[in-house]
Amino acid sequence: MHTSIVDTFNGLPLHPLVVHAAVIVTPVAALLALALVRPSWRMRLRWPAAGAVGLAWVLVWVARASGQALESVNRDFFEKNKAAGASLQLHIGFADKLNYVLFTLLVVVVLFAWLTPKLPRPAGTVGAVVIAVLALMVVGLVAQTGEQGARTLWNPDGKTDYSVK
């Protein structure tokens, strides 16, 4: 059953496909935004950083929407398997936080890009520090969201030992 534009691609769940793009693009975009801390790079990188963060936010939005579609298809499994259901809720919580922080970073970077030519240097430095904090939060949330997603799929109860012996 087809429920939305973000549930499947070519017969496969879209979520695991788009997540790989989000996991690559989002930290790269955050690092590009982080580069705005260096005053000599600000004018050159301000719009590329804004574009990269915008692309990252779109990918995270599609990942979240496709994840919701995938969850709805597997709702019975998550209701029966309490460990997997609890693990999924943690994953969703991290994804929601990532979405909010990344959107905040997007707004701040776009405003910064637009206002940078008009800002006095001290104001630019304050803006760059705010961007740096948000960018580092994004990188951490990408890691937490991805790890929790992998745990949800591969080891929701923590009982499986995948280490090589």
N, C-alpha and C positions, 0 to 999 in steps of 0.2 A: 504494500500500500504506500503510495507516494503522498506525503503530508506537507512537504514544503520544498523550496528550492535548495535548502541546505541539509537535506537528510541523506541523499546518496549521490554518488557520481559513478556512472557506468556500472551500476549494480552493487557497488561497494559503499559501506558507510563513509560519508565525507569526513567525519571527525578525525580519524587517524591520518587521513591524507593531508588535511589542512593544518593539523597540529604541527607537522614537521616544518611547514613553511613558517608558522608563527614562532616556533622555537628557534629558528635561525634568524629571521628578520628582526624580531623584537629586541633581543640583546644587542644586535648590531646597531639598530636605530637608537637604542638607549646610549650606547657608547659614542655614537655620532653626536647625540645631544650633549653628552658629557664633555665632548671636545670643545663646546662653547665656553667652557671655563677659561680657556686660553684666549686672552683678548685679541691676539694677532690673528686668530682663526675665525673670530665671530662673524665678521662681515661676509667671508667666503662660505662658511658652513651653515649659516642661519637658515636659509631656505632648504638646502638639502636635508638638514636635520629635521625640519618641520615636515617635509615630504616623507622622509623615512619613518618618523613617528606616526604620521597619519596612516601610512601603509600598514605598519605594525598593528595599529588599533583596529583597522578593518579586518586584518587576519585574525586577531584575537576575538573580535566580535563574531566572525564566521565560525571560528573554533567553538565558541560558547554556544552559538545557535545550533550548530551541528551536533554538539555534545548533548544538548537538550533533546534533540530528535533521537539520538542514539539511546539515551536514557529511557525515553518513552517506549521504544521498541523492546527494551530489556527490563522494563519495570517489574515484571513477575520475578525475574531472577534476583533483582536487588531486594525485593520484598522478602523472598525466601532465604537468601543468604545475608544474614545480618552483618557479618564482618565486611562483606563487599559493599553493602548498602551504607554502612558507617564510613568506610573508606571513600566511597563515592561522594558522600556529603562533605568530607574534608576537601576533596579535589574541587568540588563545585565552589566551596567557600574561598579557596585560594584563587580560582579562576575569576570569581566576582571581584575580589580585591584587586587582582591584576588589571581587570577591565577598568575599574574606577581610578586607580593610580595612573594607568597608561593614558586614560582620557584626560586626566588632570595635566599630565606631562604634555600631551598634545596641545591643550589650550595654552599652557604657559609658554611652550616653545613657539607657537604661532604668534602669540602676543609679543614675545621677545624678538622674534625675527622682524616683525613689523615695526616695533618701537626702537630697536637697537640703534639705527642711525640718529635718532632724536635723543637718546638717553645720555646723561652725563656718565662718565666712566664709573663712579661709585655705584650708581644705580644699575649699570650693566653688570657689575661684579655681583651685586646682591641677586639679581635675576639669574645669573649663571650659577650661583651657589644653590638657589632653589631648584634649578633644573638638575644640577648634579645630584642633589638629595633624591629627587623624584626618579631620576634615571637609575640610581643605585637600588632604590626600592623596586623598580621594575625588574631589574636583573635578578634580584633575590626572589621576587614573586614568580618569575618565569621558572626558575629552578624548583621552587617549592611546588608549584602547580604541576609541572611535568613529572617530578618524582612521585607525587601523590597519585597522579593519573596512572603511572606505570605500576605503582603498588596496587592500585585498585584492580588493574587488569591481571597482574601476574602473581601477586602475593598479598591479597587483602587481609588475611588473618595473621600474616607474619610467620607462618609455620614452615614454609618451604625454604630450604637452604639451597640457593643456586650457586654457591661457591664451588670452584673446581678443587677437587681433593687429590 
